[in-house]
Structures are given as structure tokens and as C-alpha cells.
Amino acid sequence: MINPSMFGVSPKQMEDAQEVGRHLGMQIIKHRKEGRLEVKFFLLNPSENYDLGEPVDRLCDQLAWGFSTMFGVKGKIVNVE
């Protein structure tokens, strides 16, 4: 088992992150030849009122930060809506 504190994540942050998983599912579609992937979040309970935009924003920021920090990859996040 991985200890989240190894990555600078507090128990409270981990608890908050786990709460997201109680509301959302995720589908990842890979387009290897195009070098593209799609991530789609969906509500586990479709009648629930939960902001899907927040995890999308967080994932985009984390992905951009991670690739910039680890690999020196530069780019931009393009908002469609």
C-alpha cells in the first residue's frame, strides 16, 4: 500500500479526494496513434447535483503541472466552454 504522505498529501486531503470517488466514475479512452486521450467523468447517481467541472479543472491542472515538472513539457490548457 502506498502512503499518501510520501507525496505530500495529508490525511485530510486524502479523505477529501476519496469523497470525490463516492460521487464520480471515470472513463478513459485512448487514441494511441493520435497521441490523444479523453477522460470523461460521470455521476454514479445521475440524480445527484455534483459539479463535474471541478474534477475536470483539477485533473487538467495536475496533468499540466506533472508533465511540466517531471518532463519539462510546456503547453497550454484550452477551455472549450
N, C-alpha and C positions, 0 to 999 in steps of 0.2 A: 504494500500500500504506500502511496505517495503522501508525504507530509506537506500540506499546503504552505506551511510556514517557510519551507525551503525556497519558495518562490515569492516571499514577501506578502503572503496572504494571511490575514488574521482569521481567527475562528469566526468572528462576526461577519467578515467579508465572505467567507466560505458558506456560512449559513444563509446569507442573502442570495448568493449565487445558486445555492440548492433550491431556494424558493422559486426561482425562475423555472427550474425544471419541473416543478409541480404544476405549472400552468402551460408550458410550451413543449411541443415536439419539434423536430427538425428534419428536413430532407436536404441532402446534398447531392447535386447532380454534377458529374464530372464530364467535361468535354476535353479530353486529353490532347487530341490533335489540334484543337484551337487554343490550348493553354488557358482554358476558362473553366470556372466553376460557378454554380449557382447554389445559394443557400436560401432555403425557404423555411421560415418559422410558421407554425400553425398552433392554434389553440387546442389543447386537449379536450376542453369543454367549450364547444363553439358558442354557447350562450353566455359565456363569461365575458365581462368587459375588461380586457387587458390590452395595454398599448404594445402592439407588435413592433412599433418603430423604435422603442428604447433598446431592445436587444440588438436590433439591426445596427443602430448607431454605435453601440458598444463594440460589437464584433468588427465593424469597419475600422474603428479607431484602434482596436487591439491588433488587428491584422496589419494595418499600415505601420503602426509603431514597431511591431515584431519584425517585419521584413526590413524596415529601415535600420533598426538596432542590430539585428543579427547578420544581415547580408548586405547592408548598405544600399538596398533597393530604394529608389526615390520614385515618387509618383504623386497622384492626387486622388481624392475621393470625389466622385461626381454624383451630385444629388439629382435624381430624375424627377422627383415630385416635391 
